[in-house]
């Protein structure tokens, strides 16, 4: 049984999970070159959340550069780094963090393969600009000989019955029976108050977002590392699919939650939103939610509850 909290920071071939309670740089400095196949994270956005201290943007970028440099050193030659970020906001002006972070990766020789748009429907409502409903995942590789497995993340075909209408394959089905490439726009609900995975963390990864990256960019037994692991979602996504997971977190509260969630995941007891489940359609809730009450005659009875969805472990 691997210890989940290892303050000294180290990994062994016998380990399946390593959760370092402390600074990610302290942990990374103990890791040999090219140890990780996938490094995936959502770093602090420098917004002054409970887990970060708001600093000047230039100082923030220097902080990120130190972490990214160590991550690049510990990344396998065929490995990938996925850096998921949103916007830095100052006095109502937004700075897209993917734009200002890109040069840090490029200067290290990493190559951008995709800028994945993660779209979600819920979030803070803005009054002086359009409400933000997407963030980005920058997917970099260390070389041109990188690992990428499309089949495990294919999604259902939109027109599975479509056939070639001319040429030597006329009359044959034109779609891949395994499904289609999911593309670079991913519609996945973010973790809000009624999400089955919600913890006290204010900016929590949905596990299924990381599952796609784990399945497409690693093989069973590979190491997946998250330098800002929070409540452990990246490690959970890794061990769900037979990979090994490592992460670092400085806040004791989140380390404790991560330990509990990881233990449940290893025992098959953790509830997560199933990968590939269609986004909830409000029409499924019936007339009481989708009909504007100011356009309707008063009803005699208001429906207060609805049947909840089931979730997988």
C-alpha positions in Angstrom: 0.0 0.0 0.0 1.6 3.3 -1.1 1.6 6.1 1.4 -0.6 8.9 0.1 1.2 11.8 1.8 5.0 11.8 1.3 6.4 15.2 2.5 10.0 14.3 1.4 8.8 13.8 -2.2 10.0 10.7 -4.1 8.6 8.1 -6.4 9.4 4.4 -6.8 8.6 1.9 -9.4 6.5 0.1 -6.8 4.3 3.2 -6.2 0.8 3.7 -7.7 0.0 7.0 -6.0 2.2 9.7 -4.6 0.6 12.8 -3.0 3.2 15.3 -1.8 2.0 17.7 0.9 4.1 20.7 0.1 5.5 22.9 -2.7 5.6 21.3 -6.1 9.1 22.6 -6.8 10.4 20.8 -3.8 8.9 17.6 -5.1 10.0 18.1 -8.7 13.6 18.6 -7.7 13.6 15.0 -6.4 12.3 13.5 -9.6 14.7 12.2 -12.3 14.7 13.4 -15.8 11.9 12.1 -18.1 9.9 10.3 -15.4 6.4 11.5 -16.3 4.5 10.6 -19.4 1.8 13.2 -18.8 1.9 16.4 -16.8 -1.6 18.0 -16.5 -2.7 20.8 -14.3 -4.8 23.9 -13.7 -2.4 26.4 -12.0 -3.6 29.3 -9.9 -4.8 32.2 -12.1 -3.4 34.9 -9.8 -6.9 36.1 -8.8 -6.4 36.0 -5.0 -8.3 32.8 -4.3 -7.8 31.2 -0.9 -5.0 29.0 -2.2 -2.9 31.8 -3.7 -1.6 35.3 -3.0 -2.3 37.8 -5.7 0.9 39.3 -7.1 2.0 41.4 -10.1 1.5 39.6 -13.4 5.2 39.6 -14.2 6.0 38.0 -10.9 3.3 35.4 -11.5 4.8 34.5 -14.9 8.2 34.1 -13.3 6.7 31.7 -10.7 5.1 29.7 -13.5 8.3 29.7 -15.5 10.2 28.0 -12.6 7.5 25.3 -12.4 7.2 24.8 -16.2 11.0 24.4 -16.5 11.1 21.6 -13.9 8.0 20.0 -15.5 9.7 20.0 -18.9 12.8 18.4 -17.4 10.8 15.6 -15.8 8.7 15.0 -18.9 9.3 11.8 -21.0 10.6 12.3 -24.5 7.3 11.0 -25.9 5.2 12.8 -23.2 2.8 15.7 -23.1 2.2 18.7 -20.9 -1.4 20.0 -20.6 -1.8 23.4 -19.0 -5.4 24.4 -18.3 -6.0 28.1 -17.7 -8.5 30.9 -17.9 -8.1 34.6 -17.6 -6.3 36.9 -15.3 -8.6 39.8 -14.4 -7.5 43.3 -13.3 -9.9 46.2 -12.9 -12.3 44.6 -15.4 -9.6 44.0 -18.0 -8.9 40.4 -18.9 -5.5 38.9 -19.8 -5.8 35.5 -21.5 -3.3 33.4 -19.6 -2.8 30.9 -22.4 -1.4 33.8 -24.5 1.1 35.0 -22.0 2.2 31.5 -20.9 2.7 30.2 -24.4 6.2 31.8 -24.9 7.4 30.1 -21.6 6.7 26.7 -23.1 8.0 27.6 -26.6 11.3 28.9 -25.1 11.8 25.4 -23.6 11.4 23.8 -27.0 8.0 22.4 -26.4 5.6 22.2 -29.3 1.9 23.2 -29.1 -0.3 20.5 -30.6 -3.7 21.8 -29.7 -5.4 24.7 -28.0 -8.4 22.9 -26.6 -11.4 25.0 -25.7 -13.3 23.7 -22.6 -16.8 25.1 -22.8 -19.2 25.0 -19.9 -22.6 26.6 -19.3 -22.4 27.9 -15.8 -20.3 30.5 -14.0 -20.3 34.0 -12.7 -22.5 36.4 -14.5 -20.8 39.6 -15.7 -22.6 42.9 -16.0 -20.0 45.0 -17.9 -18.8 42.4 -20.4 -19.9 39.0 -21.7 -19.9 36.2 -19.2 -17.0 33.9 -19.5 -18.0 30.4 -20.5 -14.8 28.7 -21.6 -11.2 28.1 -20.6 -8.4 26.6 -22.6 -6.1 23.6 -22.4 -2.7 24.1 -24.0 -1.4 20.7 -25.1 2.4 20.6 -25.6 4.7 17.8 -26.5 8.4 17.4 -26.0 9.2 16.0 -29.4 7.5 15.0 -32.7 7.5 11.4 -31.6 4.8 11.8 -29.0 2.2 9.4 -27.8 -1.4 9.9 -29.0 -4.2 7.4 -28.9 -7.4 8.6 -30.6 -9.6 5.5 -30.3 -10.1 5.6 -26.5 -11.6 9.1 -26.7 -13.7 8.9 -29.8 -17.3 10.2 -29.5 -20.5 9.0 -31.2 -20.9 9.8 -34.9 -23.4 12.6 -35.7 -24.5 10.7 -38.8 -23.6 7.0 -38.3 -25.7 6.0 -41.3 -24.0 8.2 -43.8 -22.6 6.5 -46.9 -20.2 7.4 -49.7 -22.3 8.5 -52.6 -19.7 8.1 -55.3 -16.3 6.6 -56.1 -15.0 3.1 -55.4 -16.6 3.1 -51.9 -20.1 4.2 -53.1 -22.8 2.7 -50.9 -20.4 1.9 -48.1 -20.6 3.5 -44.7 -18.3 6.5 -44.5 -18.0 6.8 -40.7 -15.5 5.2 -38.4 -17.6 2.6 -36.5 -15.5 3.4 -33.3 -16.7 7.0 -33.4 -15.3 10.4 -34.5 -12.5 12.6 -33.4 -13.9 14.8 -30.5 -12.2 17.9 -32.0 -10.7 20.7 -30.0 -13.9 22.1 -28.4 -15.0 20.0 -25.4 -18.3 20.6 -23.8 -18.0 19.3 -20.3 -19.9 20.7 -17.2 -17.7 22.5 -14.7 -17.9 21.5 -11.0 -20.5 23.7 -9.4 -22.6 23.3 -6.3 -24.9 20.5 -7.5 -22.1 18.6 -9.3 -21.6 15.1 -7.9 -17.9 15.7 -7.5 -18.1 19.0 -5.7 -15.8 19.6 -2.7 -14.8 22.8 -0.8 -12.3 23.6 -3.5 -13.6 26.7 -5.4 -12.0 25.8 -8.8 -12.1 22.1 -9.1 -11.2 20.0 -12.2 -14.0 17.7 -13.5 -12.5 14.2 -13.6 -13.8 13.5 -17.1 -11.9 16.4 -18.5 -8.6 14.8 -17.3 -9.8 11.3 -18.3 -9.7 12.3 -22.0 -6.2 13.5 -21.7 -5.1 10.4 -19.7 -6.6 8.0 -22.2 -5.3 9.7 -25.3 -1.8 10.7 -24.1 -0.7 7.7 -21.9 -0.6 4.0 -21.7 -1.5 1.8 -18.7 1.2 2.0 -16.0 2.5 5.4 -17.1 3.0 8.2 -14.6 0.6 11.2 -14.6 1.7 14.2 -12.6 -0.2 17.3 -11.4 2.0 20.1 -9.8 -1.1 21.9 -8.5 -3.2 18.8 -7.7 -5.8 20.5 -5.4 -8.3 17.8 -4.3 -6.8 15.1 -6.4 -8.9 14.9 -9.5 -5.9 14.3 -11.9 -4.7 11.4 -9.8 -8.2 10.0 -9.7 -8.5 10.2 -13.5 -5.2 8.4 -13.7 -5.9 5.5 -11.4 -9.4 5.0 -12.8 -7.6 3.9 -16.0 -4.7 1.9 -14.7 -2.1 4.7 -14.7 -0.1 5.9 -11.8 -0.7 9.3 -10.3 1.4 11.8 -8.5 0.7 15.4 -7.4 1.7 18.2 -5.0 -0.5 20.4 -2.9 0.4 23.1 -0.4 -2.9 23.5 1.5 -3.4 20.9 4.2 -7.2 21.1 3.8 -7.0 20.0 0.2 -4.4 17.3 0.8 -6.8 15.7 3.3 -9.7 15.9 0.9 -7.5 14.5 -1.9 -6.4 11.6 0.3 -10.1 10.7 1.1 -11.2 10.9 -2.6 -8.2 8.9 -3.9 -8.8 6.2 -1.3 -12.4 6.0 -2.4 -11.4 5.9 -6.1 -9.0 3.0 -5.4 -11.8 1.1 -3.7 -14.3 1.9 -6.4 -16.5 4.0 -4.1 -16.0 7.5 -5.5 -18.9 8.9 -7.5 -17.9 10.8 -10.6 -19.8 12.1 -13.6 -19.5 9.4 -16.3 -17.2 10.2 -19.1 -19.2 11.0 -22.3 -22.5 11.6 -20.7 -24.5 14.2 -22.7 -24.8 17.6 -21.1 -28.1 18.0 -19.3 -30.9 19.4 -21.5 -33.2 21.8 -19.5 -36.1 20.5 -21.5 -35.7 17.2 -19.7 -36.8 19.0 -16.5 -40.2 19.7 -18.0 -42.3 22.8 -18.4 -41.7 24.1 -14.9 -38.1 25.2 -15.7 -38.1 26.0 -19.4 -41.3 28.1 -19.5 -40.9 31.7 -18.4 -43.3 32.2 -15.4 -44.1 35.8 -16.5 -45.5 34.4 -19.7 -47.6 31.8 -18.1 -50.9 31.8 -16.1 -50.4 31.2 -12.4 -50.2 27.5 -11.6 -52.0 25.8 -8.7 -49.0 23.7 -7.7 -45.2 24.3 -8.1 -42.9 21.3 -8.6 -40.1 21.6 -6.0 -38.1 18.5 -6.7 -36.9 16.5 -9.6 -35.4 13.0 -9.9 -31.6 13.1 -9.7 -29.3 11.5 -12.2 -27.3 8.4 -11.3 -23.5 8.5 -11.3 -20.8 5.9 -11.8 -17.9 5.0 -9.6 
